[in-house]
Amino acid sequence: MKIINRVDAVCTIVGFGFALWWAYVTAAYNDKHKVIAFILCGAVAGMSVFICVVLYRASRLPPAISSSGKVTKKHIYIGPQAIPISIMDGGDRVRVDLVIYSAVNVELRYVKLLISKIETPDQFVMLDSSEPMEIKALDPVNKNLQKSLTTNEITRLFGPTTILIIGTAKFSDGLELTFTFPSIPRMH
């Protein structure tokens, strides 16, 4: 980062110097482009100040990852993918589609979902997956969980209502992340 800041500073100084030189030459030789030269000089001066302010503020930002290198909950996002819940095969099977983003490389070890109607959150259907997945930094990963439903579970999910999805994901290094989002199921 410091090398980039130095290169930006050198380019800014060279551009500002060129603009000043052009303004001086056009004024000294009574060129017809005096106004344009002074406008250019002012624009370059303004941009150099702007770039210096931006670089200064960027240098004061905290690093994206802690110095210990440990992954925290701030580095991972788990959420719905389009319409995340689908009820298929005439109501005999349910599928939940998740998308997972991570700022660092991490391994997903376990996902558990509790699906219920918003009106009755204590009557839920559980989906889980213990299939390990490698998640690369800044690369979205789709995770699909499916389950065949029993007659009792079908009655818990059916109806014109919003479904609540409450999930827990466990990652390498013992990190555990909980997430919640509502959805209206798509019927197939």
C-alpha positions, 0 to 999 in steps of 0.5 A: 500500500505504501508503494502505491501511495508513493507512486500516486504522490509522484504522479500527482506532483509531476502532473501538478508541475506540468500544469504549472509549467504550461500556465507559466509558458502560456502567460510568459509568451502571451499565448491565446490559451492562458485561460485554459492553462490556468483552469487546467492548473486549478483542476490539477491542483484540486485533484492533487489535494483530493487524491492526497486526502483520499490516500490519507484517509485510506491509510488510516482505515483498519485492516480487513483482517485482524493481525492474528489472522483469525476469521470472525463473523464479520468476514462471512455472509450467509443469506438467501439465494433468489427465492430460497425455499422451494416445496417440490414434488407436490409438497413431498420435498423441501429445498433451501438455497443459500449463498455464502460469501467470505472475505477469507478462505474458510471451510464450512463444516456444518449447516443446520436450518429450522424452517417454520411458519412465522406464526408458529415458530415452535413447529419447525422442520429441520434440515442439516448438512455435514458435508464439508465445503471449501469457500474461497475468498470473495467467491460466492458459494451456493449451498442447497439443502433438501429433505423429504417431508413426512405428513406431519411436516407437510402440515407444518409448512403448507399454507399461504404464509411466510416461512421463517428460516433460522440457521446455524453454520459451523466453520473451521477454527470453531467459528459458529454463525447464526442467520435468519431470514423470511421467505415465501415458498416457491411451489414446484 
